[in-house]
Amino acid sequence: MSERRTLANAVRALSMDAVEKAASGHPGMPMGMADIAEVLFNDFHRHNPANPGWWNRDRFVISNGHGSMLQYALLHLAGYDLPMEELKNFRQLHSRTAGHPEYGETPGVETTTGPLGQGLANGVGMALAEKLLAARFNREGFDIVDHFTWVFTGDGCLMEGISHEVCSLAGTWGLGKLVVFYDDNGISIDGETEGWFTDDTPKRFEAYGWQVIPSVDGHDPEAVRQAIEQARGDNRRPTLICCKTRIGYGAPNKQGTAATHGAPLGAEEIAAARKELGWSHGPFEIPDEVYAGWDARDRGRELESRWDLLLQDYREKHPGLAGEFERRMAGQFPENFRGVVQKVLARMQADDKTVATRKASGMSLEAFGPHLPELLGGSADLTGSNNTNWSGSVDILDDPGQGNYIYYGVREFGMTAIANGLSLHGGFIPYTGTFLVFSDYARNAVRMSALIPTGAIHVYTHDSIGLGEDGPTHQPVEHLAALRVIPNLSVWRPADKVETAAAWVAALARRDAPTALALSRQGLPHLPRTEEQVGLIARGGYILRDPESRAPMVAILASGSEVGLAISAAEQLTAEDIPVRVISMPNPCLFMEQDAEYREMVLPEGLTARVAVEAGVTHYWHRLVGDRGRVVGIDQYGASAPADKLFPHFGFTVDNVVETVRKVLG
């Protein structure tokens, strides 16, 4: 048996054993792709197990994340801080070897994968980041950004629609350092895929502008090596290597069938597989010579040391570029940015014009963009509507070195998952744009941005029935509530330009978790505030208006376009000798995370007369208004009409809010 096959068999054995011990998992993919992984890791993959976060490492992503034991076995054998005990605890509580790879839980895992196709999309984002950073910072003799993105993917990933979105873009962008290994084994959970996956995959990718290497024997190390060499030789196009493999390779009675996909092989089949593979070692036993064959620590240290010396010389020759590169990769703001923020907020507060918050978002980008070259934005074919570009926006296709704007086309899902990859790579603050109603198309990638988490910023405009004539297909009513229930996603719905700018500041500072901004199409009036109130916006909810000489009898809570309505209602009620407190809630989830003292100061428990006003479904607000409170909202779909006709039609009037307050007071 060749040394290569022995090294690959170590991956197969660990995968079989871990899945068997857990009584759960997917042994088929790791056994089928082990030979490919062995060639990639031992001959090509540039990484340092002692420093998984080395900036110039290659990125390795398993998009078919159910095959996670392949990655865990590779990381363990290569010398990462992933001891055998963790492999023995595969899929168990508090282990670092979850059922699907999880970013931040396991050293060497670049992104959380599992929902098929999204790892591939993240890889596209990582490869795009590498290309743009290289164009920006590399100089003759100083390729300080120079690494590949390797992605393992299966039939399921390529069936998912997101693969079409992102692979089309990868070809358009010419991501020559993106190499995707397609595990073409013809098997999925339901069996042989020939009944439901009849695409000509090579032609499909050729049409995208990829280099395609078809019909590579995935169990022939030399064929795999030659294919990778060919892939590395084309720096203009991403490459798809179509690897013909046998799922569950080595399990004599189950290989090539769906029986190996998502269930333990069983003790009898594992014993037969050990014999078939010539692997005579017991469960979780790896001989020293096999460890020595896999150990990447010395090579990794040498690779990083050479790069460190290059970076040191780069600092001397190009100190300005080096400082900017290191700042961006460390995720730090420029030194003067805090002062910029203060000036922007003050300028916004001094401007009393009526402005749609989508336009205010564009104004914020105009103010912050010149100071943050790491901002990398885009829109799903709605740039003019989303206001996601600004005067300094440069198309990445026009100038990769200075490019900071992406025309994603109508690809909401792919756009969002690519942004996750950009954020994970480092060096960029990615933001995306579409209508709020189309966050549904992107929802699973939004969820993944919160689960991973990434610092992606999701800009959603046309946030309510206020968009008007396009009607209920385009009018979000349930979307705010749906986004707010995603753990770790910060959702802002600002009421005017000042709250919009403050929301952008919070989003930019939130590098370790995502933010969604829900913005209006229609103009919203400027709201007067004190300097203290401007500072309190960052707490998610604050007192915007209080009675002058009496304690409030009722609190009206509102977000976005309804805050102005709440103030008008409060003024009428005050004239009727009913003192009202108006609480602006641009981010009610964030408000609920504040300390109890602050929450009690803003919304005292004794103030039981509460009314919430928001142009969306009502159920979210009941946690804030309580059993005695009421919500003015919309629990039905909208209608096609001008916005100024829709709001009265659905009860968003001063008279209705006033009447609702009267009912609460009894």
C-alpha positions as CSV (number, residue, x, y, z in Angstrom):
1,M,0.0,0.0,0.0
2,S,1.3,3.5,-0.9
3,E,2.2,5.9,1.9
4,R,-0.4,8.3,0.5
5,R,-3.2,5.8,0.7
6,T,-2.1,5.0,4.3
7,L,-2.3,8.6,5.3
8,A,-5.7,8.9,3.6
9,N,-6.9,5.8,5.4
10,A,-6.1,7.4,8.7
11,V,-8.8,10.0,7.9
12,R,-11.2,7.2,6.9
13,A,-10.6,5.3,10.1
14,L,-11.0,8.3,12.4
15,S,-14.2,9.2,10.6
16,M,-15.6,5.7,10.9
17,D,-14.7,5.4,14.5
18,A,-16.0,8.8,15.6
19,V,-19.3,8.4,13.8
20,E,-19.7,4.9,15.3
21,K,-18.9,6.1,18.8
22,A,-21.3,9.0,18.5
23,A,-24.0,6.7,17.0
24,S,-24.6,9.6,14.7
25,G,-22.9,11.3,11.7
26,H,-21.9,11.1,8.1
27,P,-19.0,8.7,7.3
28,G,-19.5,8.5,3.6
29,M,-18.2,11.9,2.4
30,P,-15.0,11.8,4.6
31,M,-14.2,8.3,3.3
32,G,-14.9,9.3,-0.3
33,M,-12.9,12.6,-0.2
34,A,-10.0,11.4,2.0
35,D,-7.6,10.9,-0.9
36,I,-8.3,14.4,-2.3
37,A,-7.9,15.9,1.1
38,E,-4.6,14.1,1.7
39,V,-3.0,15.5,-1.5
40,L,-4.4,19.0,-0.9
41,F,-3.2,19.3,2.7
42,N,0.2,17.6,2.3
43,D,1.2,19.1,-1.1
44,F,-0.5,22.5,-1.5
45,H,-2.5,23.9,1.5
46,R,-0.5,26.8,3.1
47,H,-1.4,27.0,6.8
48,N,0.1,27.0,10.2
49,P,-1.5,24.8,12.9
50,A,0.3,26.8,15.6
51,N,-1.4,30.0,14.4
52,P,-4.8,29.2,12.7
53,G,-5.4,32.9,12.3
54,W,-2.3,33.7,10.2
55,W,-3.4,36.4,7.8
56,N,-1.9,34.9,4.6
57,R,-3.0,31.3,5.2
58,D,-5.0,29.5,2.5
59,R,-8.7,29.2,3.4
60,F,-10.2,25.7,3.5
61,V,-14.0,25.3,3.5
62,I,-16.1,22.2,3.6
63,S,-19.3,23.4,2.1
64,N,-20.8,19.9,2.4
65,G,-20.5,20.3,6.1
66,H,-22.2,17.1,7.1
67,G,-18.8,15.6,6.3
68,S,-17.3,17.4,9.3
69,M,-15.3,14.5,10.5
70,L,-13.1,14.9,7.4
71,Q,-12.1,18.3,8.6
72,Y,-11.7,17.3,12.2
73,A,-9.5,14.4,11.2
74,L,-7.4,16.7,9.0
75,L,-6.9,19.3,11.7
76,H,-6.0,16.7,14.3
77,L,-3.5,14.9,12.2
78,A,-1.9,18.1,10.9
79,G,-1.2,19.3,14.4
80,Y,-3.9,21.8,15.4
81,D,-5.0,22.1,19.0
82,L,-7.6,19.4,18.5
83,P,-6.7,16.4,20.6
84,M,-8.0,12.9,20.1
85,E,-10.3,13.3,23.0
86,E,-12.3,15.8,21.0
87,L,-12.6,13.4,18.1
88,K,-13.9,10.8,20.6
89,N,-16.5,13.3,21.7
90,F,-17.7,14.0,18.2
91,R,-21.2,15.5,18.2
92,Q,-21.4,15.6,22.0
93,L,-22.3,18.5,24.3
94,H,-19.5,21.1,24.8
95,S,-17.1,19.3,22.4
96,R,-15.1,21.1,19.8
97,T,-16.2,18.6,17.2
98,A,-19.8,19.6,16.5
99,G,-22.0,17.7,13.9
100,H,-21.2,20.4,11.4
101,P,-18.1,22.6,11.4
102,E,-18.6,25.7,13.6
103,Y,-16.4,28.8,13.3
104,G,-14.9,29.9,16.6
105,E,-15.4,26.4,18.2
106,T,-12.7,24.5,16.4
107,P,-9.2,25.9,15.5
108,G,-8.8,25.8,11.8
109,V,-12.5,26.0,10.9
110,E,-12.9,29.0,8.7
111,T,-16.7,29.2,8.7
112,T,-19.8,27.5,10.0
113,T,-21.2,25.2,7.3
114,G,-24.1,22.8,7.0
115,P,-26.9,24.5,5.0
116,L,-25.7,23.3,1.7
117,G,-24.2,25.8,-0.7
118,Q,-23.5,28.4,1.8
119,G,-19.9,27.3,2.5
120,L,-19.3,27.6,-1.2
121,A,-20.7,31.1,-1.1
122,N,-18.6,32.0,1.9
123,G,-15.6,30.7,-0.1
124,V,-16.4,33.0,-3.0
125,G,-16.5,35.9,-0.5
126,M,-13.1,34.9,0.9
127,A,-11.6,34.6,-2.6
128,L,-13.0,38.0,-3.5
129,A,-11.4,39.5,-0.4
130,E,-8.0,38.0,-1.3
131,K,-8.2,39.4,-4.8
132,L,-9.2,42.9,-3.7
133,L,-6.7,43.1,-0.9
134,A,-3.9,41.9,-3.2
135,A,-4.7,44.5,-5.7
136,R,-4.8,47.2,-3.1
137,F,-1.7,46.3,-1.0
138,N,0.7,44.1,-3.1
139,R,3.7,45.8,-4.7
140,E,6.5,44.6,-6.9
141,G,8.4,42.0,-4.9
142,F,5.9,42.2,-2.0
143,D,3.0,39.8,-2.5
144,I,1.9,40.1,1.1
145,V,-1.6,39.0,0.2
146,D,-1.2,35.7,-1.8
147,H,-3.3,32.7,-0.8
148,F,-5.9,30.3,-2.2
149,T,-9.4,29.4,-1.2
150,W,-10.1,25.7,-1.4
151,V,-13.7,24.5,-1.2
152,F,-15.0,21.0,-0.9
153,T,-18.5,20.7,-2.2
154,G,-21.0,17.9,-3.1
155,D,-24.0,17.3,-5.3
156,G,-26.3,18.8,-2.7
157,C,-24.4,22.1,-2.7
158,L,-24.6,22.4,-6.5
159,M,-28.3,21.6,-6.5
160,E,-29.0,24.5,-4.1
161,G,-29.9,27.7,-6.0
162,I,-27.4,29.7,-4.1
163,S,-24.6,27.8,-5.9
164,H,-25.9,29.3,-9.2
165,E,-25.9,32.8,-7.8
166,V,-22.4,32.8,-6.3
167,C,-20.6,30.7,-8.9
168,S,-21.9,33.0,-11.7
169,L,-20.4,35.9,-9.8
170,A,-17.1,34.1,-9.1
171,G,-16.7,33.7,-12.9
172,T,-17.5,37.3,-13.6
173,W,-15.1,38.5,-11.0
174,G,-12.3,36.2,-12.3
175,L,-11.4,34.7,-8.9
176,G,-8.4,32.8,-10.1
177,K,-7.4,31.7,-6.6
178,L,-10.7,29.9,-5.9
179,V,-10.5,26.2,-6.4
180,V,-13.6,24.1,-5.8
181,F,-13.5,20.3,-5.5
182,Y,-16.8,18.7,-6.6
183,D,-17.3,15.4,-5.0
184,D,-19.1,13.8,-7.9
185,N,-20.2,10.5,-6.3
186,G,-23.8,10.5,-7.6
187,I,-25.3,9.8,-4.2
188,S,-27.5,11.9,-1.8
189,I,-29.8,11.0,1.1
190,D,-32.5,9.7,-1.2
191,G,-30.1,7.5,-3.2
192,E,-28.7,7.8,-6.7
193,T,-29.0,11.4,-7.9
194,E,-29.5,10.5,-11.6
195,G,-33.2,10.7,-11.1
196,W,-33.2,14.3,-9.9
197,F,-29.8,15.9,-10.8
198,T,-29.2,15.6,-14.5
199,D,-27.4,18.9,-15.0
200,D,-24.3,18.9,-17.2
201,T,-22.2,20.4,-14.4
202,P,-19.0,20.9,-16.3
203,K,-20.8,22.8,-19.1
204,R,-22.7,24.8,-16.5
205,F,-19.5,26.0,-14.9
206,E,-17.8,26.6,-18.3
207,A,-20.8,28.9,-19.0
208,Y,-20.0,30.8,-15.8
209,G,-16.5,31.4,-17.1
210,W,-14.7,28.9,-14.9
211,Q,-11.8,26.6,-15.8
212,V,-13.3,23.1,-15.5
213,I,-11.2,20.0,-15.0
214,P,-13.6,17.1,-15.6
215,S,-13.6,13.4,-14.7
216,V,-10.7,13.4,-12.3
217,D,-10.3,10.1,-10.4
218,G,-10.7,11.2,-6.8
219,H,-9.0,8.1,-5.5
220,D,-5.9,8.6,-7.7
221,P,-3.5,10.9,-5.8
222,E,-1.4,11.7,-8.9
223,A,-4.5,12.6,-10.9
224,V,-5.7,14.9,-8.1
225,R,-2.2,16.5,-7.8
226,Q,-2.1,17.2,-11.5
227,A,-5.6,18.7,-11.4
228,I,-4.6,21.1,-8.6
229,E,-1.4,22.1,-10.4
230,Q,-3.6,22.9,-13.4
231,A,-6.0,24.9,-11.3
232,R,-3.1,26.9,-9.8
233,G,-1.8,27.7,-13.2
234,D,-4.9,29.8,-14.2
235,N,-5.0,33.0,-12.3
236,R,-7.8,34.5,-14.4
237,R,-10.6,32.0,-13.7
238,P,-11.9,30.1,-10.7
239,T,-11.5,26.3,-11.1
240,L,-13.9,23.5,-10.7
241,I,-12.2,20.1,-10.3
242,C,-14.8,17.4,-10.9
243,C,-13.7,14.4,-8.8
244,K,-15.2,11.0,-9.5
245,T,-15.4,9.3,-6.1
246,R,-17.1,6.5,-4.3
247,I,-19.0,7.5,-1.2
248,G,-18.0,5.5,1.8
249,Y,-14.8,4.3,0.0
250,G,-13.4,1.2,1.7
251,A,-16.6,-0.1,3.2
252,P,-16.9,-3.2,1.1
253,N,-20.7,-3.8,1.5
254,K,-21.9,-0.2,1.7
255,Q,-19.6,1.9,-0.4
256,G,-21.2,3.6,-3.3
257,T,-24.7,3.7,-1.7
258,A,-26.8,6.0,0.4
259,A,-26.3,3.7,3.3
260,T,-23.0,5.4,4.1
261,H,-24.2,8.9,3.8
262,G,-25.8,9.8,7.1
263,A,-25.5,6.8,9.5
264,P,-22.8,4.8,11.3
265,L,-21.5,1.9,9.3
266,G,-21.9,-0.5,12.2
267,A,-19.3,-2.6,13.9
268,E,-19.4,-5.4,11.4
269,E,-18.9,-3.2,8.4
270,I,-16.2,-1.2,10.1
271,A,-14.3,-4.4,10.7
272,A,-14.7,-5.3,7.1
273,A,-13.6,-1.8,6.0
274,R,-10.4,-2.1,8.1
275,K,-9.6,-5.3,6.4
276,E,-10.4,-3.9,3.0
277,L,-8.3,-0.8,3.6
278,G,-5.4,-2.8,5.2
279,W,-5.8,-0.7,8.4
280,S,-4.9,-3.0,11.3
281,H,-5.0,-0.4,14.1
282,G,-7.8,-0.2,16.7
283,P,-10.4,2.5,17.1
284,F,-8.8,6.0,17.4
285,E,-5.3,4.5,17.1
286,I,-2.9,6.4,14.8
287,P,0.7,5.1,14.4
288,D,3.6,7.6,15.0
289,E,4.7,7.3,11.4
290,V,1.3,8.3,10.2
291,Y,1.3,11.3,12.5
292,A,4.7,12.2,11.2
293,G,3.4,12.0,7.6
294,W,0.6,14.4,8.4
295,D,2.4,16.8,10.8
296,A,2.3,20.3,9.2
297,R,3.6,22.3,12.2
298,D,7.2,22.8,11.1
299,R,6.2,23.6,7.5
300,G,3.6,26.0,8.8
301,R,6.0,27.8,11.1
302,E,8.4,28.1,8.2
303,L,5.7,29.5,5.8
304,E,4.6,32.1,8.4
305,S,8.2,33.0,9.3
306,R,9.0,33.7,5.7
307,W,5.9,35.8,5.3
308,D,6.7,37.7,8.5
309,L,10.1,38.6,7.1
310,L,8.4,39.8,3.9
311,L,6.0,41.9,5.9
312,Q,8.9,43.4,7.9
313,D,10.6,44.5,4.7
314,Y,7.3,45.7,3.3
315,R,6.9,47.9,6.4
316,E,10.3,49.5,5.7
317,K,9.7,50.1,1.9
318,H,5.9,50.9,2.1
319,P,5.2,52.0,5.7
320,G,1.9,53.7,4.9
321,L,0.5,50.8,3.1
322,A,1.8,48.4,5.8
323,G,0.1,50.3,8.6
324,E,-3.2,50.5,6.7
325,F,-3.0,46.7,5.9
326,E,-2.4,45.8,9.5
327,R,-5.1,48.1,10.8
328,R,-7.6,46.7,8.5
329,M,-6.7,43.1,9.1
330,A,-6.9,43.7,12.8
331,G,-10.4,45.1,12.5
332,Q,-9.4,48.5,14.1
333,F,-10.9,51.9,13.3
334,P,-8.7,54.7,12.1
335,E,-7.3,56.8,15.0
336,N,-9.5,59.8,14.2
337,F,-12.8,57.9,13.6
338,R,-14.3,58.7,17.0
339,G,-14.1,62.4,16.2
340,V,-15.6,61.8,12.8
341,V,-18.6,60.1,14.4
342,Q,-19.2,63.0,16.8
343,K,-19.1,65.5,14.0
344,V,-21.4,63.5,11.8
345,L,-24.0,63.1,14.6
346,A,-23.9,66.8,15.5
347,R,-24.2,67.7,11.8
348,M,-27.2,65.4,11.3
349,Q,-28.9,66.8,14.5
350,A,-28.4,70.4,13.3
351,D,-30.1,69.6,9.9
352,D,-33.9,69.9,10.3
353,K,-34.9,68.7,6.8
354,T,-37.4,65.9,6.2
355,V,-35.5,62.9,4.8
356,A,-36.3,59.3,4.1
357,T,-34.1,57.1,6.3
358,R,-32.9,55.2,3.2
359,K,-31.5,58.6,2.0
360,A,-30.2,59.3,5.5
361,S,-28.4,55.9,5.2
362,G,-26.7,57.1,2.0
363,M,-25.8,60.4,3.8
364,S,-24.2,58.3,6.6
365,L,-22.1,56.4,4.0
366,E,-21.1,59.7,2.4
367,A,-19.9,60.9,5.8
368,F,-18.2,57.7,7.0
369,G,-17.0,56.3,3.7
370,P,-14.0,58.6,3.1
371,H,-12.6,57.5,6.5
372,L,-13.2,53.8,6.1
373,P,-11.6,52.3,3.0
374,E,-12.5,48.9,4.3
375,L,-16.2,49.5,3.6
376,L,-17.3,47.2,0.8
377,G,-20.9,47.6,-0.1
378,G,-23.3,46.4,-2.7
379,S,-26.9,45.9,-3.7
380,A,-29.0,43.2,-5.3
381,D,-29.9,45.3,-8.3
382,L,-31.4,48.1,-6.2
383,T,-28.5,50.5,-5.8
384,G,-30.5,53.6,-6.5
385,S,-33.4,52.5,-4.3
386,N,-31.3,51.3,-1.4
387,N,-28.9,54.3,-1.5
388,T,-26.0,51.9,-0.9
389,N,-23.5,53.8,-3.0
390,W,-21.9,57.2,-2.3
391,S,-19.7,59.6,-4.3
392,G,-16.6,57.6,-3.5
393,S,-18.0,54.3,-4.6
394,V,-15.8,52.4,-7.2
395,D,-17.0,49.3,-9.0
396,I,-14.7,46.4,-8.1
397,L,-14.6,45.4,-11.8
398,D,-13.4,48.9,-12.8
399,D,-10.6,49.1,-10.3
400,P,-10.0,46.1,-8.0
401,G,-7.3,48.0,-6.0
402,Q,-9.6,50.9,-5.1
403,G,-12.9,49.0,-5.6
404,N,-15.4,49.3,-2.8
405,Y,-18.8,48.6,-4.5
406,I,-20.3,45.4,-5.8
407,Y,-23.2,45.1,-8.3
408,Y,-24.6,41.8,-7.2
409,G,-27.5,41.6,-9.6
410,V,-30.7,39.9,-8.4
411,R,-29.0,37.5,-6.0
412,E,-30.1,38.4,-2.5
413,F,-29.2,35.0,-1.0
414,G,-25.8,34.7,-2.6
415,M,-25.0,38.4,-1.9
416,T,-25.6,37.9,1.8
417,A,-23.6,34.7,2.1
418,I,-20.7,36.2,0.1
419,A,-20.7,39.1,2.6
420,N,-20.4,36.6,5.3
421,G,-17.3,35.2,3.6
422,L,-15.8,38.7,3.1
423,S,-16.3,39.4,6.8
424,L,-14.7,36.1,7.9
425,H,-11.7,36.7,5.7
426,G,-10.9,40.0,7.3
427,G,-9.9,43.4,5.9
428,F,-13.4,44.5,5.0
429,I,-16.6,45.7,6.6
430,P,-19.2,44.3,4.1
431,Y,-22.7,45.7,3.7
432,T,-25.5,44.6,1.4
433,G,-28.7,46.1,0.2
434,T,-32.2,45.0,-0.9
435,F,-35.8,45.7,0.0
436,L,-36.8,44.5,3.5
437,V,-39.5,42.2,2.0
438,F,-36.7,40.4,0.1
439,S,-34.8,39.6,3.3
440,D,-36.9,36.4,3.0
441,Y,-34.9,35.4,0.0
442,A,-31.7,35.8,2.0
443,R,-33.0,34.7,5.4
444,N,-30.9,31.6,5.9
445,A,-27.7,33.5,5.1
446,V,-28.8,36.2,7.5
447,R,-29.3,33.6,10.1
448,M,-25.9,32.2,9.4
449,S,-24.4,35.7,9.7
450,A,-25.8,35.7,13.3
451,L,-24.8,32.1,14.1
452,I,-21.3,32.2,12.8
453,P,-21.2,35.2,13.6
454,T,-19.9,37.7,11.1
455,G,-19.9,41.5,11.1
456,A,-21.9,41.9,8.0
457,I,-24.4,44.8,7.7
458,H,-27.7,44.1,6.0
459,V,-29.3,47.3,4.6
460,Y,-33.1,46.8,4.0
461,T,-35.1,49.7,2.6
462,H,-38.8,50.2,1.8
463,D,-39.6,49.0,5.3
464,S,-43.4,49.1,5.4
465,I,-46.6,49.8,3.7
466,G,-45.0,53.2,3.2
467,L,-43.5,52.0,-0.1
468,G,-47.0,52.4,-1.5
469,E,-48.1,51.4,-5.0
470,D,-46.0,48.3,-5.4
471,G,-48.5,46.6,-3.1
472,P,-48.5,43.7,-0.8
473,T,-45.9,41.6,-2.6
474,H,-43.4,44.3,-1.8
475,Q,-44.7,45.6,1.5
476,P,-43.2,43.9,4.5
477,V,-45.4,43.4,7.5
478,E,-44.0,40.4,9.3
479,H,-40.3,40.9,8.4
480,L,-39.3,43.1,11.3
481,A,-40.6,40.6,13.8
482,A,-39.0,37.7,11.9
483,L,-35.6,39.4,11.9
484,R,-35.8,40.4,15.6
485,V,-36.3,36.8,16.7
486,I,-33.0,35.8,15.2
487,P,-30.5,35.6,18.1
488,N,-27.5,37.8,17.8
489,L,-28.9,39.9,15.0
490,S,-29.2,43.6,15.9
491,V,-32.2,45.1,14.1
492,W,-32.5,48.9,13.8
493,R,-35.5,50.8,12.5
494,P,-34.5,54.5,12.8
495,A,-37.0,57.4,13.0
496,D,-35.0,60.0,11.3
497,K,-31.5,60.9,9.9
498,V,-30.0,61.2,13.4
499,E,-31.1,57.7,14.5
500,T,-30.0,56.4,11.1
501,A,-26.5,57.7,11.5
502,A,-26.4,56.4,15.1
503,A,-27.5,53.0,13.8
504,W,-24.7,53.0,11.3
505,V,-22.2,53.8,14.0
506,A,-23.4,50.9,16.1
507,A,-23.3,48.6,13.1
508,L,-19.8,49.6,12.1
509,A,-18.6,49.0,15.6
510,R,-20.2,45.6,15.8
511,R,-17.4,43.6,14.1
512,D,-18.3,40.3,15.8
513,A,-22.0,40.1,15.0
514,P,-24.4,41.3,12.2
515,T,-26.7,44.2,12.0
516,A,-29.9,44.8,10.0
517,L,-31.1,48.4,9.1
518,A,-34.7,48.8,8.2
519,L,-35.2,52.1,6.4
520,S,-38.1,54.0,5.0
521,R,-38.8,55.0,1.4
522,Q,-40.9,58.0,2.4
523,G,-39.5,61.1,4.0
524,L,-39.6,61.3,7.8
525,P,-39.5,64.6,9.8
526,H,-36.5,65.6,11.8
527,L,-37.0,65.1,15.5
528,P,-35.5,67.7,17.9
529,R,-33.2,66.1,20.6
530,T,-30.8,67.1,23.3
531,E,-27.2,66.0,23.1
532,E,-27.9,63.6,25.9
533,Q,-30.8,62.0,23.9
534,V,-28.5,61.6,20.8
535,G,-26.1,59.6,23.0
536,L,-28.9,57.5,24.3
537,I,-30.0,56.3,20.9
538,A,-27.1,53.7,21.2
539,R,-29.1,52.0,24.0
540,G,-31.9,51.0,21.6
541,G,-34.7,52.9,23.3
542,Y,-34.9,56.2,25.0
543,I,-37.3,58.9,26.2
544,L,-37.8,61.3,23.3
545,R,-40.6,63.4,24.8
546,D,-41.9,63.8,28.3
547,P,-44.6,66.0,29.9
548,E,-43.1,69.2,31.1
549,S,-44.6,69.5,34.6
550,R,-46.4,66.2,35.4
551,A,-45.5,62.5,35.6
552,P,-46.6,60.6,32.5
553,M,-49.9,58.7,32.7
554,V,-49.2,56.7,29.5
555,A,-46.2,55.7,27.4
556,I,-46.4,55.5,23.6
557,L,-43.6,53.4,22.1
558,A,-42.8,53.6,18.5
559,S,-40.2,52.9,15.9
560,G,-39.3,54.3,12.5
561,S,-41.9,56.3,10.6
562,E,-44.4,55.9,13.4
563,V,-42.4,57.9,16.0
564,G,-43.5,61.2,14.4
565,L,-47.1,59.9,14.6
566,A,-46.6,59.1,18.3
567,I,-45.4,62.6,19.0
568,S,-48.4,64.2,17.2
569,A,-50.7,62.0,19.2
570,A,-48.9,62.9,22.4
571,E,-49.3,66.6,21.7
572,Q,-53.1,66.2,21.2
573,L,-53.4,64.1,24.4
574,T,-51.4,66.6,26.4
575,A,-53.8,69.3,25.2
576,E,-56.6,67.1,26.7
577,D,-54.7,67.1,30.0
578,I,-53.4,63.5,29.5
579,P,-49.6,63.6,30.1
580,V,-47.8,61.2,27.7
581,R,-44.2,60.0,27.4
582,V,-43.0,59.1,23.9
583,I,-40.3,56.4,23.8
584,S,-38.4,56.0,20.5
585,M,-37.5,52.4,20.1
586,P,-35.2,52.1,17.1
587,N,-33.9,48.8,18.4
588,P,-36.2,47.3,21.0
589,C,-34.1,44.1,21.4
590,L,-31.1,46.2,22.3
591,F,-33.2,48.2,24.7
592,M,-34.2,44.9,26.5
593,E,-30.5,44.1,26.9
594,Q,-29.8,47.2,28.9
595,D,-29.5,47.1,32.7
596,A,-32.6,47.0,34.7
597,E,-32.0,50.5,36.2
598,Y,-32.0,52.1,32.7
599,R,-35.0,50.1,31.5
600,E,-37.0,51.1,34.6
601,M,-36.1,54.7,34.1
602,V,-37.3,54.7,30.5
603,L,-40.3,52.4,30.9
604,P,-41.3,52.0,34.6
605,E,-43.1,48.9,35.6
606,G,-45.7,51.0,37.4
607,L,-46.5,52.8,34.1
608,T,-49.0,50.1,32.9
609,A,-50.8,52.3,30.4
610,R,-48.7,51.6,27.3
611,V,-49.4,51.7,23.6
612,A,-47.0,50.6,20.9
613,V,-47.2,51.9,17.3
614,E,-45.4,50.2,14.4
615,A,-46.4,49.5,10.8
616,G,-45.9,45.7,11.1
617,V,-47.3,42.7,12.9
618,T,-48.3,43.4,16.5
619,H,-47.3,40.3,18.5
620,Y,-43.7,41.3,19.0
621,W,-44.7,44.4,21.0
622,H,-46.8,42.7,23.6
623,R,-43.7,41.9,25.6
624,L,-43.2,45.6,26.1
625,V,-46.7,46.9,26.5
626,G,-47.9,44.0,28.7
627,D,-51.4,42.6,29.1
628,R,-53.1,45.9,29.7
629,G,-51.4,47.6,26.8
630,R,-52.4,47.8,23.2
631,V,-50.6,47.8,19.8
632,V,-51.4,49.8,16.8
633,G,-50.0,47.7,14.0
634,I,-50.9,45.7,10.9
635,D,-51.7,42.0,11.1
636,Q,-52.6,41.6,7.5
637,Y,-51.1,42.1,4.1
638,G,-51.0,45.6,2.6
639,A,-52.5,47.0,-0.5
640,S,-51.5,48.8,-3.7
641,A,-52.1,52.5,-3.2
642,P,-50.1,55.7,-2.5
643,A,-48.5,55.7,1.0
644,D,-50.5,58.7,2.1
645,K,-53.7,56.7,1.5
646,L,-52.4,53.4,3.0
647,F,-51.5,54.7,6.4
648,P,-55.0,56.1,7.2
649,H,-56.6,53.0,5.7
650,F,-54.7,50.8,8.1
651,G,-55.3,53.0,11.1
652,F,-52.0,54.8,11.4
653,T,-53.6,58.2,12.2
654,V,-53.3,60.6,15.2
655,D,-57.0,60.0,15.9
656,N,-56.6,56.2,16.1
657,V,-53.6,56.4,18.3
658,V,-55.3,58.9,20.6
659,E,-58.4,56.7,20.8
660,T,-56.3,53.6,21.5
661,V,-54.6,55.5,24.4
662,R,-58.1,56.5,25.8
663,K,-59.1,52.8,25.7
664,V,-56.0,51.8,27.6
665,L,-56.7,54.4,30.2
666,G,-60.3,53.1,30.5
